[in-house]
């Protein structure tokens, strides 16, 4: 199979692409290497992927419709794995126009070209943020979702709506994946797992929003990549799946796990809860388990062990 992976040099994109390449698929990766975080991390990811003979890297943007048009015409993709996006809840509040443009228009560009070129399966990244402040836990794909609390969440829900429309109108097979707080090697430097590890490792104050009782369904990136690949092989008209660990960890407990791994105590700096934050994320993964054979296998302790070792090994990359 020849698969287009957008956001290929990013966190989830690079891990997913590597597993596809190891499986023997041909991967054409697209990434614009933007400076949302240190591009050195993305360059390192891309360099590792370039060691595979069945990988081709295209430096470009999902907003460049002309470039996408040429790619689809020349490469004759079988499937699309769309993971490129502007990520992050808080930055989306500061610049909602950028998030709408990249996440919604970029996705629409890819849906339209996938329709024109009879793509066999269009898999795209959604997010647990679409559940907002839902009081119904664990979060199920069957819940009605009309109350996103950040522009980022609104763009992800919009993508689900557009994908459903394309599936319904044009019979384009689409699978949306609601990822739950992904962490691991090459993880985004703006996310809590990375930031907390860095602050504790350097002996700097750790900014904790709220009293530490909020909980997240931290999911190791290898589990997410495996679930994404299962979705690429899943035959359907339209489907949404939660991909999460199914075991939320309270913020204070999460900090304690990192402290234990690093052998250092955190210097806690308390701060108020931030706009757009939710009290808990908690995935009901029964549907993904049944239909995708998905099961998160890496515990939070195992995952932090692996991530912290990677962080220390690559520490100079972040400074």
ABEGO torsion letter per residue (X at the ends): XBBBBBGAABAAAAAAAAAAAAAGBBBBBBBAGBAABBAAAAAAAAAAAAABAABBBBBBBAABAAAAAAAAAAAGBABBBBABBBBEAAAAAABAAAAAAAAAAAAAAAAAAAAAAGBABBBBBBBAAAAEABABOBBBAABBBABBABAAAAAAAAAAAAAAAAAAAAGBBBBBBBBBGBBEBGBBAABAAAAAAAAAAAGBBBBBBEAGABBBBBBBAAAAAAAAAAAAABBBABBBBBBBAGBBBBAAAAAAAAAAAAGBBBBBBBBBBBBGBBABBBBBAAAAAAAAGBBBABBAAAAAAAAAAAAAAAAAAAX
